[in-house]
């Protein structure tokens, strides 16, 4: 009697489509190096874990903000997950993925509904193996508080350095320039500032002042084309501008704010 082996051939392991999310340096000179290093790292990770196929590396600039709306690459990652291109996400840590706890949990629930798992390397948190929401809430809250603390420290540092005379600003206000660490009047823009104060002292409202400036074709900085109520309000309430202009324009003294 002839025996035929009808057992199934061993199936090849399912390939898991992996996406990596990372943050790169916010300094333009370091971005390419930082991004290249991240790509090398995850390419090596793919080689060491043959069950994975690296789909893409998604890299946002390493800003300190907490709003995920500003993270274009993370939003692209979520879109690709919705399109069924990704099975699993890997990222360095909870704080790299998000610093806002509420938005972090929304993103995690979205991934869960899409059947996409996520692994946080630093914390060793794997949504495939544990109740993730409970575990990431605590480091997520800590990361959010860390971001808030950093912002507070920076504000206090700037304030102390300004009070001691060691620091003026990074971007001088309209009407001023920064020369050797000191604010000086920029005459071309100073004329516009005086014009704004003259109109304001005549009782003209801020929006009407903006309309007048737009009608006169008065330029702004940084390729901005229009003046707005908020722009005029900033000029009128900016102490540096008024201090710099008081010496040359007595009408600006005591200008209402």
Backbone torsions as a table, in degrees:
resi	resn	phi	psi	omega
1	UNK	NA	133.9	179.8
2	UNK	-93.0	128.0	179.1
3	UNK	-102.4	125.6	179.2
4	UNK	-104.8	126.5	179.0
5	UNK	-78.4	111.9	-177.7
6	UNK	-106.5	10.1	178.9
7	UNK	-64.6	147.6	-176.7
8	UNK	-70.2	146.4	174.6
9	UNK	-66.2	142.1	179.7
10	UNK	-58.5	131.1	-178.3
11	UNK	-77.7	144.5	175.5
12	UNK	-70.1	142.2	179.6
13	UNK	-60.2	141.6	178.9
14	UNK	-66.4	132.0	177.9
15	UNK	-82.7	128.8	179.6
16	UNK	-96.7	123.8	-179.0
17	UNK	-80.4	115.2	-171.9
18	UNK	-107.4	137.3	173.2
19	UNK	-120.6	139.2	179.0
20	UNK	-109.7	134.9	175.5
21	UNK	-116.3	131.7	-177.8
22	UNK	-145.1	171.9	175.8
23	UNK	-118.1	137.6	179.1
24	UNK	-114.4	165.5	-177.0
25	UNK	-56.5	141.1	178.0
26	UNK	-80.9	-9.8	177.1
27	UNK	-83.1	125.3	-175.6
28	UNK	-58.8	-32.4	-178.3
29	UNK	-70.7	-21.9	-177.5
30	UNK	-103.9	-9.4	-171.9
31	UNK	-61.4	-47.6	-177.2
32	UNK	-62.9	-43.4	179.0
33	UNK	-62.5	-44.6	-178.6
34	UNK	-64.0	-44.1	-179.0
35	UNK	-66.6	-42.3	179.1
36	UNK	-61.7	-39.3	178.8
37	UNK	-64.7	-39.1	179.0
38	UNK	-65.6	-41.7	179.3
39	UNK	-62.1	-45.3	178.8
40	UNK	-59.7	-42.7	-178.2
41	UNK	-61.0	-46.5	-176.5
42	UNK	-78.4	-24.9	171.9
43	UNK	-66.2	-41.9	175.9
44	UNK	-63.9	-39.1	178.5
45	UNK	-62.2	-40.5	178.1
46	UNK	-63.5	-42.0	-179.7
47	UNK	-65.7	-36.0	-178.5
48	UNK	-79.5	-13.2	179.8
49	UNK	-128.8	83.2	-172.3
50	UNK	-63.2	-12.4	177.4
51	UNK	-73.9	-10.7	-177.9
52	UNK	-104.2	146.4	168.4
53	UNK	-122.8	117.0	-176.8
54	UNK	-72.9	116.3	-179.3
55	UNK	-79.3	-48.7	-177.2
56	UNK	-168.2	161.6	172.5
57	UNK	-112.4	120.8	-178.3
58	UNK	-102.8	121.1	-172.5
59	UNK	-131.5	118.3	174.3
60	UNK	-98.5	155.3	176.3
61	UNK	-65.7	141.2	-173.4
62	UNK	-78.0	65.9	177.6
63	UNK	-81.8	162.6	-178.1
64	UNK	-92.7	-3.6	-177.0
65	UNK	-68.2	163.7	-176.3
66	UNK	-105.7	-5.2	-173.0
67	UNK	-86.4	118.2	-178.5
68	UNK	-72.5	-16.3	178.7
69	UNK	-62.5	-24.1	-177.9
70	UNK	-86.3	-2.8	-177.8
71	UNK	-97.4	91.0	-175.6
72	UNK	-61.6	-41.8	-176.9
73	UNK	-70.2	-36.0	177.2
74	UNK	-66.8	-38.5	176.1
75	UNK	-64.9	-36.3	176.4
76	UNK	-66.3	-37.5	177.2
77	UNK	-60.0	-47.3	179.9
78	UNK	-62.4	-40.9	178.8
79	UNK	-62.0	-42.2	179.7
80	UNK	-66.9	-32.9	175.0
81	UNK	-64.4	-41.6	179.3
82	UNK	-66.2	-29.1	178.8
83	UNK	-82.1	0.8	177.4
84	UNK	77.5	22.7	-178.2
85	UNK	-89.4	-12.3	-169.9
86	UNK	-132.3	138.7	176.5
87	UNK	-105.0	-27.5	-172.9
88	UNK	-151.3	143.9	178.7
89	UNK	-117.6	139.4	174.7
90	UNK	-124.3	138.4	178.0
91	UNK	-147.1	158.4	-172.1
92	UNK	-64.3	-46.8	-176.2
93	UNK	-157.9	169.0	177.9
94	UNK	-60.0	-42.6	-177.2
95	UNK	-68.1	-26.7	175.9
96	UNK	-71.9	-32.0	-177.3
97	UNK	-79.4	-40.2	179.9
98	UNK	-166.0	149.0	176.1
99	UNK	-116.4	2.9	176.2
100	UNK	-109.8	114.3	-171.8
101	UNK	-60.2	-43.2	-177.8
102	UNK	-62.5	-47.6	-179.2
103	UNK	-68.8	-31.7	175.6
104	UNK	-59.7	-48.3	-178.1
105	UNK	-66.5	-36.7	176.8
106	UNK	-61.1	-44.4	179.8
107	UNK	-64.2	-41.1	-179.3
108	UNK	-65.4	-40.9	178.2
109	UNK	-65.8	-36.9	177.3
110	UNK	-61.8	-46.1	179.2
111	UNK	-62.7	-39.7	180.0
112	UNK	-63.1	-43.6	178.7
113	UNK	-63.3	-30.2	179.9
114	UNK	-84.8	-2.9	-179.4
115	UNK	76.5	22.6	-179.3
116	UNK	-104.3	125.4	178.0
117	UNK	-89.9	162.3	178.9
118	UNK	-138.9	142.2	-179.1
119	UNK	-125.3	124.1	176.3
120	UNK	-99.7	109.3	-171.8
121	UNK	-61.9	-48.1	-172.9
122	UNK	-63.3	-41.9	-179.7
123	UNK	-88.7	-10.2	-177.6
124	UNK	67.1	27.3	-178.5
125	UNK	-92.3	123.0	-178.9
126	UNK	-125.7	118.0	-176.7
127	UNK	-68.2	-14.7	176.2
128	UNK	-75.1	-19.0	-169.2
129	UNK	-119.1	-10.1	-175.7
130	UNK	-153.5	167.4	175.3
131	UNK	-71.4	99.0	-168.1
132	UNK	-73.4	-41.3	-172.1
133	UNK	-58.9	-38.8	180.0
134	UNK	-66.2	-39.9	-175.2
135	UNK	-75.1	-38.2	-176.3
136	UNK	-81.4	-16.6	-179.5
137	UNK	-59.9	-43.2	-176.4
138	UNK	-69.2	-51.5	176.1
139	UNK	-65.6	-29.1	177.2
140	UNK	-64.8	-43.5	177.4
141	UNK	-64.9	-39.5	179.4
142	UNK	-64.4	-40.9	179.7
143	UNK	-65.7	-40.4	178.5
144	UNK	-63.8	-43.2	179.4
145	UNK	-65.4	-35.6	177.6
146	UNK	-61.8	-42.3	178.9
147	UNK	-63.2	-42.8	178.6
148	UNK	-62.8	-42.6	-179.6
149	UNK	-63.3	-40.5	179.0
150	UNK	-61.9	-43.0	179.0
151	UNK	-63.0	-43.0	179.1
152	UNK	-62.9	-42.9	180.0
153	UNK	-62.5	-40.8	179.5
154	UNK	-64.2	-43.9	179.8
155	UNK	-62.3	-44.2	179.4
156	UNK	-65.2	-38.0	179.2
157	UNK	-63.9	-45.6	178.4
158	UNK	-60.7	-44.6	-178.6
159	UNK	-61.1	-45.3	-179.0
160	UNK	-65.6	-40.3	-179.3
161	UNK	-69.6	-34.3	176.4
162	UNK	-67.3	-43.3	-179.3
163	UNK	-64.4	-31.7	-180.0
164	UNK	-86.6	-6.5	179.5
165	UNK	84.1	8.9	-178.1
166	UNK	-84.6	-16.7	-172.0
167	UNK	-148.9	132.8	175.3
168	UNK	-99.3	-68.6	179.4
169	UNK	-169.8	169.7	176.8
170	UNK	-91.1	-37.4	-179.1
171	UNK	-127.3	102.9	-177.1
172	UNK	-61.5	150.1	-179.0
173	UNK	-68.6	160.6	177.2
174	UNK	-57.0	129.8	-177.6
175	UNK	103.2	-10.1	-178.1
176	UNK	-130.2	160.5	174.1
177	UNK	-131.6	159.8	179.0
178	UNK	-108.5	113.1	-178.3
179	UNK	-124.3	116.8	-179.4
180	UNK	52.6	40.9	176.8
181	UNK	78.9	3.8	-179.6
182	UNK	-117.7	141.5	176.8
183	UNK	-77.9	128.7	176.1
184	UNK	-129.0	154.2	-179.0
185	UNK	-71.7	132.0	174.9
186	UNK	-99.0	104.6	-163.7
187	UNK	-58.1	-42.6	-178.8
188	UNK	-57.9	-44.5	179.2
189	UNK	-79.5	-26.9	180.0
190	UNK	-62.8	-35.7	177.3
191	UNK	-60.9	-37.5	179.4
192	UNK	-69.4	-40.3	178.0
193	UNK	-60.8	-44.1	178.7
194	UNK	-62.4	-38.5	178.2
195	UNK	-61.4	-42.6	178.9
196	UNK	-63.1	-44.1	179.6
197	UNK	-65.2	-39.7	177.7
198	UNK	-58.7	-46.6	-179.8
199	UNK	-63.8	-41.3	-178.1
200	UNK	-66.8	-39.1	179.2
201	UNK	-69.9	-19.3	174.9
202	UNK	-81.2	-3.0	178.0
203	UNK	92.3	11.5	179.4
204	UNK	-80.5	133.7	-178.2
205	UNK	-68.1	160.9	-174.8
206	UNK	-65.0	-39.8	178.7
207	UNK	-66.8	-38.1	177.6
208	UNK	-67.0	-34.8	175.4
209	UNK	-63.4	-42.7	178.1
210	UNK	-60.9	-41.2	179.3
211	UNK	-63.3	-39.7	179.2
212	UNK	-64.9	-44.9	179.9
213	UNK	-62.5	-40.7	178.1
214	UNK	-65.1	-39.9	179.8
215	UNK	-66.9	-31.8	179.3
216	UNK	-82.9	-6.6	179.9
217	UNK	70.2	30.9	-179.2
218	UNK	-69.5	126.2	-176.8
219	UNK	-75.6	155.6	171.7
220	UNK	-115.8	178.4	178.4
221	UNK	-87.1	166.0	169.7
222	UNK	56.6	38.5	174.2
223	UNK	64.3	15.3	174.7
224	UNK	-75.9	136.9	-171.6
225	UNK	-100.5	-27.3	-172.7
226	UNK	-121.0	152.4	171.6
227	UNK	-96.8	144.6	180.0
228	UNK	-129.2	168.3	176.1
229	UNK	-53.2	-44.0	-177.8
230	UNK	-66.0	-35.5	179.9
231	UNK	-66.3	-45.9	178.6
232	UNK	-63.7	-40.4	179.7
233	UNK	-61.6	-40.1	178.6
234	UNK	-63.1	-43.7	-180.0
235	UNK	-61.2	-46.2	-176.0
236	UNK	-66.4	-34.1	-175.9
237	UNK	-95.7	3.4	-177.3
238	UNK	-85.1	114.0	-176.8
239	UNK	-63.0	-38.6	-177.7
240	UNK	-61.0	-41.4	-179.2
241	UNK	-64.5	-46.5	-177.0
242	UNK	-65.4	-39.0	178.5
243	UNK	-62.0	-43.8	-178.3
244	UNK	-68.5	-28.7	-174.0
245	UNK	-96.8	-19.2	-177.1
246	UNK	-57.4	-34.4	-176.7
247	UNK	-66.4	-28.5	-173.9
248	UNK	-109.1	-11.4	-175.2
249	UNK	-138.9	90.3	-173.9
250	UNK	-59.9	-25.7	-179.3
251	UNK	-65.3	-20.6	-178.9
252	UNK	-78.8	-14.4	-179.9
253	UNK	-66.2	131.6	177.8
254	UNK	70.7	18.1	179.5
255	UNK	-60.0	134.8	-178.0
256	UNK	-64.8	142.5	177.3
257	UNK	-121.0	NA	NA
